Amino acid sequence: MNYDVIIIGGGHNGLVASAKLGKAGKRVLVLERRPIVGGACVTEEIHSGFKYSTCAYTPGVFQQSVVDELNLKQHGYELIEYDPGLFAPVADGTSLTFWKDSKKTIEEISRYSEKDARRYPVFEKEIGRLTSILHTLWTTSLPDPATVGVGDWRELLSLGWKMRGVKEKDILELLRILPMSIADLLNENFENEHLKGILASEGVLGSFYGPRSAGSVYIMMYLRMGRGDGGSQQWPLVRGGMGALTQAIASAATRHGVEIRASADVSRILVKDGVANGVVLSNGDEIKARVVVSNADTKCTFLKLVDPSHLDPDFIMSVKNIRARGVSAKVNLALDSYPKWKALKGDFTPVVVDIAPNMNYLERAFDDAKYGEYSRAPFLDIAIPSVVDPSLAPSGKHVMSVYVLFAPYHLKNGDWNAMKELFGDMVVQTIEHYAPGFSDSILHRQVITPLDLERTYGLTEGHIHHGELALDQIFFMRPVPGYSHYGAPIRNLYMCSAATHPGGGVTGIPGSLSAQQILSDFRSGSIV
């Protein structure tokens, strides 16, 4: 059977693209290398009775527009809210707690600084307003100055209409703060070091950035995209773990006639006379289609799956120059009991706990990565989803997800195969400082290094965003200038991964916008 579209990779963006294309009546085949679909957005029972969201743990930036368009709630997608949104302890026994009720959060901050308590709601409102402006750009296929033509005027007019109410002072403020470091922005607004440390962590997640790195404000705003309101510290969970999200998308896709094959490893994209027309699997099978869409990152797509003879040397060099130096790691734990946080004084059970005592702590953690070492005192973003979703663990027991910064893909001394368990020990020891006796409760441990992210989940250099969210690698410059419209130098070959606009995180936007572009090209007749 010939297909209209083959999608390489069954991660969440590939599945979103497939569902939209299937809904439009196209014959779509999704090919996933692993035995399960979902990419880095999966639930896996690694230890008997304990279900881990092995990589991504929250759909905090997944777009409600995609949920509505694909009717994902009808396919089992259910969010879980919790309160407080974040508990942030310090080793000395103090803590900050961020609640849904902003008044309670302000009261919490006032224990340390009345000035910061007054400033915090103003800051959140200002950042929320500016983020909502960027949200319009993030969720729109942007005109590309490198290839602008007559057809782009429609996009320009549409974008202009969406931005018509933006005030000049907000545009000027965006231009001022986007190149800034998150440290400089927070020092302008707050005095408490712990508050600044927690807020600064938003500017470094998933990136080779410290809080004093220029451009880290942009990362903070990007990760506040959420539902478009710029809110922070309130990311929901998915009932059943993150795999429940991708299973819901896959269910929606199959309802629209999409065929999904797991354990189907694509080794090569077929190209004839400059036109992509199918793929070759690792077992030698050839499958033909009018369109091929890669949900792999840009480097994997053009440096591994496409024969270089079909590409211009300048394009290949641009792809090679994409900065994608992974610094993220994950430790998943099965626990016999809930941790005893020594800083926890209130009558509540935190679901999310962050270890970021101050900005200097984060900067020192980044310093280790700059010189090829994993941080000995890392930033930890800890989630214990079984507190609000008992289906993930046996009664009375828990699963813990620990996102760790900084762990560079390229180590100066040794390699990740040798350092893996030592790294896991260090993470457990770090938590022990904040929850004495913690290590005694561990029943099972899974350590996922940047090398594992590459080998198992297909992320080149272990970069969870498929490339830095740097100011020279965003908007129409993502993945490389001239190809921000999800196309490629090869006709009928498209991209839909986090390597494309607007970027990483579990958003669904690249998959949605890529499908939109492909359908437009089908209608215009530009797809042969």
LOZANU-14186 format. One record per residue (C-alpha): residue in three letters; y, x negated, z. Coordinates in steps of 0.02 Angstrom, whole numbers, plus 50000, padded with zeros to 5 digits. Layout:
! residues N
ALAYXZ...
//
This chain:
! residues 528
MET500005000050000ASN501744993749957TYR503134996750081ASP504984999550066VAL505304988150215ILE504324975250312ILE505054970150480ILE504504953550553GLY504434954750743GLY504184969750855GLY505534965750982HIS506724979551032ASN507954976450888GLY506564976350759LEU505884992550830VAL507605000750831ALA507864995650649SER506145002150602ALA506435018950687LYS508105021550600LEU507395016650431GLY505865027550457LYS506955042050509ALA507875040050343GLY506245041950249LYS505825023850212ARG504035017250218VAL504145003950354LEU502894991350420VAL503234981450580LEU502234965350603GLU502144958450780ARG501364941450816ARG500844945550996PRO499504958151046ILE500864969751114VAL502534974951043GLY504174972751132GLY504564954251111ALA505434948351268CYS505614966451326VAL503864970351390THR502874975551544GLU501304965351574GLU499994966651710ILE499794948051737HIS499044950351911SER497884964851948GLY498874980152004PHE500564971651981LYS501594975251826TYR502924962451782SER504414964351666THR503984946851613CYS505624942251528ALA507064954751524TYR507094965651680THR508544977651649PRO509204988151503GLY510964986551575VAL511764983851404PHE510614995051301GLN511705007351208GLN511665025751249SER512055029551066VAL510355022251018VAL509485031951156ASP510245048051091GLU509965044650906LEU508115040850931ASN507845053951068LEU507055040751178LYS506995051851331GLN505745062751239HIS504665047251218GLY504605042951404TYR506165032451426GLU506865035251601LEU508205025551692ILE508205022551879GLU509855020651969TYR509945012752141ASP511205009352278PRO511844996652322GLY511924988952151LEU511924971152217PHE511624961952380ALA512284944052383PRO511774933752536VAL512364916552589ALA511254904452683ASP512424904952835GLY511954923252863THR513474931552784SER513384942652631LEU514284953652506THR513624970652453PHE514204980152299TRP514004999052311LYS514175013252188ASP515545019952299SER516985008252259LYS517785011952427LYS516265004752517THR516324989252407ILE518184987052443GLU517854988652630GLU516494975452613ILE517684963452525SER519054966752653ARG517954958952788TYR518344942352705SER520014945052618GLU521244959552624LYS522104952252471ASP520494952252371ALA520074969852429ARG521714976052357ARG521524966152197TYR519694969952161PRO519864988052099VAL521384983251994PHE520424968651917GLU518904979651879LYS520004992751797GLU520914979751691ILE519314971151635GLY518504987951601ARG519944993151488LEU519884976751391THR518004977551377SER518114994951303ILE519194987651164LEU517914974351127HIS516534987451135THR517254994950976LEU517054978150889TRP515324975050962THR514634991550898THR515404990450724SER514844980850571LEU516354969650547PRO517144964650381ASP516784946350342PRO518324936450287ALA517174924150198THR516514937550080VAL517804951550089GLY517834962749937VAL518304980249882GLY516864987849979ASP517514980450141TRP519094990850138ARG518125005850198GLU517564995850350LEU519314989350379LEU520035006850375SER518675013450490LEU518964999250612GLY520845001850605TRP520605020350645LYS519495016350795MET520765003750860ARG522295014450829GLY522625017951013VAL522525000051074LYS524114994051156GLU524944977951104LYS524954971251282ASP523064973351291ILE522814963851128LEU523914949851193GLU522964949451358LEU521304948451266LEU521944934051161ARG522494925351321ILE520914927251425LEU519474926351298PRO519594907351275MET519774904851464SER518474899051586ILE517864912251707ALA518374900551848ASP520184900351792LEU520224919251774LEU519474922151946ASN520604909352028GLU522084919151959ASN521464934852045PHE520464930852203GLU520364919052351ASN518644922052429GLU517424909152364HIS515874919852380LEU516644934352284LYS517184922352149GLY515434914852142ILE514614931752114LEU515864937151982ALA515784919951898SER513904921651874GLU514264934951743GLY515114921651636VAL513604910151625LEU512074921351608GLY510924915251470SER512134901951409PHE512404883251414TYR514004886451510GLY514634883151685PRO516014893451765ARG517294880351714SER516744880651531ALA518044887351409GLY517524904051335SER516464909751482VAL517624924651507TYR516964931451342ILE515174930751405MET515674940251562MET516494953851458TYR515034954651335LEU513794957151476ARG514874971151544MET514654980551381GLY513404992551459ARG513855010151415GLY515565004851356ASP516515006551520GLY516534988251571GLY515694991651739SER514834977651833GLN513514975551969GLN512714992251924TRP511324988751799PRO509925001751800LEU508054998951788VAL506745007251677ARG505355017251757GLY503755008051712GLY504644991651678MET505524985651522GLY503994988551415ALA504275007151439LEU505885005351338THR505084996651190GLN503565008151197ALA504765022951187ILE505625015351035ALA503935011750955SER503395029650989ALA504975036250907ALA504675024650758THR502875030150732ARG503415048350742HIS504505044550591GLY503035036950496VAL503285018650540GLU501695008150542ILE501614995050680ARG500344980950679ALA500094969450828SER499234952350819ALA499974950550644ASP500754933350631VAL501914930650482SER501834912850417ARG502954914350264ILE504194925650177LEU503794928149993VAL505224924649873LYS505184926349684ASP506684922949571GLY507844923149721VAL507214939849786ALA506174942749943ASN504694953849903GLY503454952350047VAL502634941150175VAL501084930650200LEU500134932050363SER499344917150451ASN497634923450396GLY498184922450214ASP498474940950182GLU499954945250071ILE500934961350099LYS502264966849976ALA503874976550008ARG505544979749925VAL506464973150078VAL506014960450212VAL506924960750380SER506764946650505ASN506914950350689ALA506604931950725ASP508084920850766THR509044912850624LYS508294895550645CYS506514902150644THR506874913250494PHE507644900350379LEU506914883950443LYS505114890050463LEU504784906150368VAL505754902750208ASP505364888450089PRO506924877250088SER506874876649898HIS507574894349899LEU509094889650005ASP510704880149975PRO510774863750075ASP512464868650148PHE511724884950214ILE510254875550289MET511454863650375SER512454878350445VAL510854885750517LYS510334869050592ASN512044867750674ILE511884884250768ARG511954879850953ALA510464887451041ARG510094876351191GLY509074887151308VAL509414885551495SER508524901051561ALA506884902251654LYS505944916051742VAL504814916851894ASN503834932851922LEU502994935852089ALA501764947952167LEU502204950252350ASP501204956552497SER502794962752581TYR504654964752554PRO505684948952592LYS506584947652759TRP508344943052705LYS509164934852856ALA510904940552800LEU510374958852785LYS511214968552925GLY511324986252854ASP510004999752849PHE509574998352663THR508324989452552PRO509144979252414VAL508404980552240VAL509444966652161VAL509924950752254ASP510994936652182ILE511114918952249ALA512824912152201PRO513764906552358ASN515284900252263MET515874893652095ASN515594875452143TYR513774879752176LEU513624886652000GLU514544871951923ARG513414859452011ALA511904869151950PHE512594867751773ASP512944849151796ASP511074846351818ALA510724854851651LYS512074844951562TYR511144829051606GLY509424835451562GLU508804840751733TYR508374857851801SER509494863251943ARG508874859152118ALA510014872652188PRO509974885852051PHE510824902452024LEU509524916052054ASP509634933951993ILE508244942552090ALA507604960152060ILE506264969352160PRO506044984852051SER504524991252149VAL505754996752286VAL506265011252174ASP504755011552056PRO503135011352158SER502105012451997LEU502364993751973ALA501364987852125PRO500034993752247SER500645003752396GLY501664993352518LYS501734978352401HIS503064972752278VAL503444963752116MET504894951852109SER505804945951953VAL506814929851972TYR507974924851830VAL508444906451852LEU509904895851793PHE509954881751747ALA508354875551666PRO508714865951504TYR507474866651362HIS507744848051332LEU507274838051487LYS507854820051503ASN506324814851604GLY504604822551587ASP504184838651498TRP504004856951546ASN502114856451541ALA502154843751683MET503664850751775LYS503234869251768GLU502424871551939LEU503634859652026PHE505034870451957GLY504174886052023ASP504024877852195MET505884873952194VAL506324892152156VAL505214898452298GLN505974885552417THR507724891352368ILE507294909452410GLU506514903452574HIS508244897552631TYR508854915552621ALA507254924452673PRO506264913852798GLY504394916252782PHE504554922152603SER503264910052532ASP501914917152647SER502054934052561ILE501684927552384LEU500054933852310HIS500314927752132ARG501614917752036GLN502024916851851VAL503254903451794ILE504054905451622THR505004889951565PRO506144888351414LEU504664880551323ASP503614895951365LEU505014907051299GLU504854897751134ARG502954896551125THR502494913751190TYR503984924651146GLY504624915650991LEU506364910951054THR506884894750971GLU507334881951107GLY507044895951232HIS508774903451205ILE508754921551261HIS510274926051156HIS509584917850996GLY511124906650999GLU512624903851109LEU513874917951130ALA515224905051096LEU516894909251018ASP516384900350857GLN514714909650851ILE515244927850873PHE515894942350769PHE515974938050582MET515404920150621ARG513714926050685PRO512454919950637VAL513454909150513PRO515044912950415GLY514714922850258TYR513174931850324SER513794943150463HIS513244958750366TYR511424955850412GLY511024949250238ALA510454932050180PRO510654920150032ILE509044927749968ARG509194945249895ASN508304959249989LEU508074948150143TYR508964954350299MET509134949650483CYS509154961350632SER508904950350786ALA510034945150928ALA510544930550818THR511634942750721HIS513194952350772PRO513564956250911GLY512274945050997GLY510974944351134GLY510454955251278VAL509424971151266THR510734981151170GLY509874988251015ILE511494985750919PRO510924972250795GLY509404982550748SER510454998250729LEU511844990250626SER510594980750517ALA509674996850475GLN511335004950436GLN511754990850314ILE510034991550231LEU510155010450205SER511885008250132ASP511204995250010PHE509775006849962ARG511015020549924SER512165009249823GLY510725002649718SER511004984449768ILE509204983349829VAL508144980349674
//
